[in-house]
Structure formats: structure tokens, C-alpha cells
């Protein structure tokens, strides 16, 4: 009864530890949502290792003051037998997997408090299989009766993530690739199935694909990657946090203009409707109205400031300059033109010169 209660308490504790809250951040998309199984407990989410966290079980009957600590990978079982008080000199018995002996113990090394045994698991071994340590003789200081301990091979936590290329915000008509991946302690998972699911209304629908590739239409689509480990030998199921992929129109109209900031400065704004590579940009500020050199990277050429730069469609480019007037008899212009690849945007958009008051 004690062992049964302890085992149930341990299983409940680690099943809870394998759950994490959902996160909608794309960078944190690799989130565990483990579906634990009743017969075993998976690894704690914090360790995520093939080397299971050890589970210690008291040998029965309890009067022998012995305990066994079990841990395993997918291929190997490790059992550490120890005495809580005193020591022992002889251990005789077996370790069985599903009733079949996989290790015979006949050990007489002299007085000690622990003994460690490592044995390969059969290729057919899987989660929930029974392990029985049966010691027919324990001789040493203290009780000398036999004892046994049982254990179930534990399933392994998995970590499922989702990736979207080219990203979570895409242009209409872009090709979008949604890919799921699953690992256990950074290693590939053998067995089970991994698919991309999409939320349609309030229902999650399995696309049965991974990766899922589609051509983006305006609007938002919600996806998650789901790993089903029920058909695997070792691995618990898990899923990524959901991600929203938003498709927007990336077309825009070209625009150019300026505003008077009221403090002697003016801000010019240009939005190109296409990408430019090595575009030639030229501002004209006549009568030396430009104060100082307010455009880093630009160079003077007569009454103009010029530069060459790459421009990205629909991006907003702003330049703020300080303009002043000299004490002259004739009316002055502070600004008269802005050209892109020798095309006057001042004329194109029928803008007025900036004049002195």
C-alpha cells in the first residue's frame, strides 16, 4: 500500500510538472503541452533529457532497510541498490523486463552501502513496460532478508515547435511555408506523427501535412504543430503554441511632401512605390538657405545636397532640415526641388517652393 500510494503521488507530481502555460510569442513557440499517460510519468519539463530523472523505490518488505533507484534511456536501464542504514556484503537476484530476466546478480564484493547495475534494454522495450528487481539474498550488517522493487519504464517528454517562412506578417500572394519539428532533449524523435493543424472558426483541423505550403490571401490564419506520440515506443504527445500568420497588401502609392515645423525646420517625407537600387537623390536649397550640414552622408554640390541610396517600396523616408533667409533685396527661395533619379517630385506633385516670409 505504501509503494502504491507513493507511486501514484510521484506520477501525479511529474505529470503536472510537464505542463506549461501557452505562450503566443513566436520566439517562444516551442512550448510543451504534454499529454501524460496514466501508467507512467514523463520527465519534468525543466530537465528534458533522455536520461530520466531517477525514481527511488523502497524494497519490500521494508524491514531490510534497502531501496532501489531506477533510471533509463531508450536503450539502457540503470539500477542503484542502496542500504539506508548499515551495509551489505552479498547481493543475489535478478532484474527482469516484462517477466524476462535481463540481468542476473550474484555479487559478493565485501561490505558496502551501494551497488550499481547497468543493463541494455531489449529492442522491443517501450514505455509502461514492467521492471522487477528481485533480490533473493541480502547479507550484511542489519537485516538479511530478501526484497524486491517494481518499476515501470517511463515515457519521455517531447518539445514541439513551429516555424513560419517568411514570417508571421507576409504579403498577399507570398508563398508561405509552415513547418513543425519535434525533439526530446535536443535529439530527433523516432516514431509517432507530426502534422500542422489550422484553426477554422473555433475548431482545430488537421491538415495532415508537414510542412504546409500555401499562397497567402488577405487576412489571418492560425496554425499549430501537433506531435502524436501514441504510436511511438517512448514519447509523449506535445504541441506548439499557436501562431497567427497575417497577410497584408504590400502595394502602395508613391508620395512626397513636406511640412513646416514652425521652428525654422522642415520635414520632407518620401514613400516609394517600388524598390530602388542605388537611387540618386538630390535636394535643391538655393541662396545658401540650408543651415550647416543636417543630412549626414549627403554631399554638397553647388546649391544641392546629393546622395545615393537603396530604397524599399512602401517604406517611409524622412529628412528634417533647418532653412533660413539671408538679408537680400530680392525674394528668396529656401527650397525649390527634390529629384529621384533625375525626376522632379516637386513638379510631379505640384508643390510650391519654400519661400522666405
N, C-alpha and C positions, 0 to 999 in steps of 0.2 A: 504493500500500500504506500509506503514512504517513497519508493522508487517511482511508482505510477504518478503520485502527486507531484514529485519533483520534475519528472519528465514533462508532464502537462504544463507546469508553471514555466519551465525553460522554453518550451515550444511557443507558448503564448508570448513570452517576452521578446524573443527574437523575431517572431512574425511581425510584431508591432514595429520593431526597430528597422525592418526592411521597408517600411512605408515612408514616403516623403511627401510634403505638400507639393502641389502642382506649381509650376512657375511658367509665366508666359514670356519671359525674356529669351530671345533667340540664342544668346550666348550661353544660357544655362539650359538649353533644350534637352541635354542628356540627363533626364530625371528618372529615378526609379519609381515604378508603380507596381510593386511585386505582388503577384497573386500567390500567396503561400499555400502549401498543401498540408492537409490535416495530419498526415503520418510523420512529417519531418519538419525541421525548421531550417530556413535558409540562412546564409551568412548575414551578419549585420551589415547594413548599408555602408557603415563607415570603413569596414575593412575591405570588402570587395576583393577577396583573394581566393584562388583555387585551394590554398591551404586552409581548410576550415578552421575556424576558431575552435579550440579544444573543448570537449564536453567531458566533465568528470562525473563518474557514477560510482557509488559505494557498492562494494561486493556484498552479496548476500550469502549466508547470514551475516549480519553486521558485527557479530562478535569477533570476527577475525581481524577487525581494525584495518582493512585493506580497501583501496579504491583503485579504479582504472580510469585513465584519461584517454579518450579517443579523438583522433583527428584523421582526415583523409583528403586526398586529391581525387581526381577521376580515375587514377590508376594505382594508388598505393594507400594502404592503411597503416596507421601508426598507433600503437597501444603502449601507454606508460603505466606500469603497475607499481603502486607505492604503498607503503605502510604508514599509517598516521601516527603510530607510536611503536617504539621498538624497532627491530629489524628482522629480516628473514635470511635463511641460508639456502633454501631449496624451493624451486617452483616447478611443478609438473602439471601439464594440462594441454589444452588445445584452444586455438582460435578458429571459429567456424563462420563461413559465409553461407547464409541460407541453408544451414544444416550440414554443409560440406566442409571438412577440415582443410584449412589453407595454411595452417602452421601448427606444428607440434612442439610443445615446450617441455624441455627436460633439462633444467638449469640448476647447477649447484656451484655457484661462483664464490661462496663464502658470504659472511654477514654483510648485509647492505639494506638500504631503505627503498631503493627504486630499481626497476628493471624495464628496459625499453625494447620493444619488438616492432620491426617494420616488415611488412609483407605485401607483395603485389596482389592487387585485386584481380579477379578473373575478368576477362574481356567482356563478359556478359553482365558484370556488376552495374547497378544503377541505383538511383535514389530510392529510398524506402526499403532497400534490402536489409535483412537481419544480420547482425553480427553478434556472436556469442563468445565471450571469454569464459572458459570453464576450467578452473584450477582444481585438480583432484587432490593436490597435496601442497600445503604451505607450511614449511617447517622453519622454525626460528624462535627468537625471543618473543614471548607472548603467545597468543592463540595459535594453534596449529591445524585448525580445521580447514576444510576445503571451502571454496567460494566461487561465485560466478557473477557476471555482469553482462547485460544485453544492451544493444545499441542499434540504432537504425542509420544507415548511410544517409547523409543529409544532402538536400538539393542545393544548388548554387545560385546565388543572386546574379541577375543579368542587368546590364545597363544599356538601354536602347536610346538612340539619338536620331535626330532628323536634320537634314541639310537641304537648303534650297539654293539652286543656282539659276539666275544670277543674284538673287537676294530676295528679301521679303517685300520690297517695293519694286515693281517691274513696269515696263512699258507695255501697253496694248500691242498685241501681235508678237511679243517676245516669246521665244521657246523657253519654257520653264522646266527644270528637272528637279524632282523631289525624291530624295534618296534616304532610306533608313539604314541604320547599321546597329549591330548588337555585339557587345563584348561582355566577358566575365573576367574581371581583374586584368583588363587590357589585352586579353587573349581572345582569339576567334572562338565562336561558339559552334559546336558540331551538333546538327540535328535541329528539329523544330522548324518553324516557318516565320518569315519576316515580310510583312506587307505594309503598304501605305493605305491608310483609311482617310476618307473625306467626310466632313460633317455636312449633311444635306438637311436643311431645316434643323430639327432637333435630333436627327438620327445619324449615327456613325455608320458609314457604308464602306465595306472592304473593296478596294479597287483590284485586289489580287495581284497587284503589280509592285515591283520594287527594282529599279526606280520607276516612278510615274512621270511621264513626259507629256506636256500639253502646250498648246498655243494660247497665250493669255488673252482673255477678253476683259473688258472694263468691269471692275468690281473686285470683291474679296472672296477668296476661297480658303477654307480651314482644313489643315491636314495634321495627322499624327502617324508615327511609325509604331507598329504593334508587333511584338515578338511573342509567338505562341510556343512555349516550351513543353506542352503536354506530351508531344510525341518524342521528346528527347530523353536520353538516359539520365541526365543530371540537372537540367537547367529550368529554373522558374521562369514564368512568363513576365514580361515587362513591357512598358510602352513609353514613348517620349511624351513630353508636354506638347500640347497642340500649338501650331504656328499659323498665323494668318498671312497669306500672300495677297498683296493688294496690287492690282493692275490699274494704272492711270494712263491717260493720254499724254504722250510726251511731245506732241506737236504744240507749237506756239507761234504767235505773230511777232515779227520784229518790231522793236520800238526804240525810240531815242527821244530824250528831252532833258530839261534842266529845271532846277528850282532855285530861287533866290532865298538864301537862308536868313537874310535880314541883318547880317553882321559883316557884310563885305565879302562873304564867301558864297560860292555857287556849287551845287552838286549836279553833275551830269550823270545820266543813267542810260545804259545801252543794254538791250536784250536781243541777241542774235537769234534768228530762226533756223540757223544751220551751223554746223561745226566749221571752224576756220583753222587752218594750219598756217602759222607764220603770217597772220594778217598784219597789214600795215595800218597803223592808227596815227592820225595827225590832228592835233588841236591847233587852231589859229587864235592867238591873243595879240592883236595889233597895238601899236603905240606903247609897247612895253607895259601893258596893264597887269601882267602876271607878276605877283609879288613872290620873289625868291624862287625856289625850285621845289614846288609842292608835290611833284609827281616823281617819286623815286623810280629810277630805272629808265626814265624818259630823258631824251636829249634835246637841247635847243638847236634849232636850225632857222635862222632869221627870226621871224615873228611866230614861229611854230614850235610846238613840242611834239616829238615823234617817238614811236616805239614799235616793236614787232612782237606779237604775242599770239599764242593759240587761244581760240575762243570756243566755248562749248555751247551748243544750241540750248536755248531756254534758260541759261544761266544769266543772272543779273550782275552787270559790271558797273561800279560806281567810282567816280573821281570827284573829289572836292578840291576846289582851288580858291585862292584869295586873289581878288581883282581890284585894282584901284585906278584912279584917273589922275593924269598929270595936269598941271595948271597951264592949259593951252587955250588959244582963242577959238580954234575950230572944234566942233563937236567930235567927241572921241567914241570909239567902239572898244569895249573890253574883250568881247569875243565875237568872232564872225563865222567860224566854221568848225566842223568835225567830220573827218573823212575816214572811211574804212575801205582799204584797197582802192583809194582814189575816188570813191563815190561820196559825194557830199550828202550827209544825212540831214544837215541843216536845211538844204534846199529840198530834199526828199520829203521832209515833214513840215516844210514851210514855216520854219521857226524864225523869229526875229533876232537880229543882232542884240547883244547885251550892250547898252549904251550907258554913258555917264549921265548922271542926273543933271 
